[in-house]
């Protein structure tokens, strides 16, 4: 399950872990904040009261999206000529 909310300066997507009873422990929700120039991914650390936070530039997000569909190897995106 997930939710999408539009705030003033960001879109907030929350991924809510769901599972069948007694199949595995539930994970903490993942919150994804999207801004014009970056994406922030947050998840509460189940071991304590700290939030783990990862910030990706839009270029890093593009590379991550592409990497999910590529085989093992080294890659570099070519920038289009202006």
N, C-alpha and C positions, 0 to 999 in steps of 0.2 A: 504494500500500500504506500502511496505517497501523496503529499499535498503540495500545492503551488500557491504562493501568495505574492502579490505585487506590492512592494513598499515604494516609498518616494524615490529612492535612489538605487534600489536593488530588487531583484526577483529572488524569492526564498523558496527553495525546494527542500522538503523534508522527506527522507526515505525512512519508513517505519518498518522495522523487522517484524515479520509475522511467521509463525511456524505452527505445525501440528503439535498437539499436546504431547509432551514427553519425548520429542524427537531430538531436540538440542536446546541449549540455553539461548535465550533471546539476546541479540546484540543491541547496543545503544543506538538510538536514532542517528542518522547521518543528515546534517544540515548543509545545503549547498547554497551559497550566496553568490549571485551573479551580478557584476557591475559592468560598466562600459569597458573597463580596461583590465579586469581581473576576475577570477573565480576563487572563492574561498570555500574550503570544505572543512567542516567541523564535526567532531564526535567526542562525546564525553568519555573520558578514560574510565573503564569499569573498575579499575583498581583504586581510584581516588576521586578527588573533586576537581580535577583539572580537565580543561577542554583541549584536545589535540586539534591543531589548526594547520592546514596546508593552503598556501596561496599560490595559484598558478596564473601566469600571464596568459593572454589570449593565444599567443604563439605556442606556449607549452600545452595548452588545452587542445589546440589543433593537432600537435604532435602526438599527444596521448590518444586522441580519437583515432588517428591513423594507425598508431602502434597496436591497437587492440585487434586489428585485422591483418597484420603482417607477420610473416614467419620470422624466426630468429635471425638476427643480423644487425649491422650498423647502417643507419640511414641518415640522410641530411635532406631537408626540404630545400628545393631550389626556389629562390625568390624571383617572382616574375619581373622582367625588365620593364622599366617605365617608359 
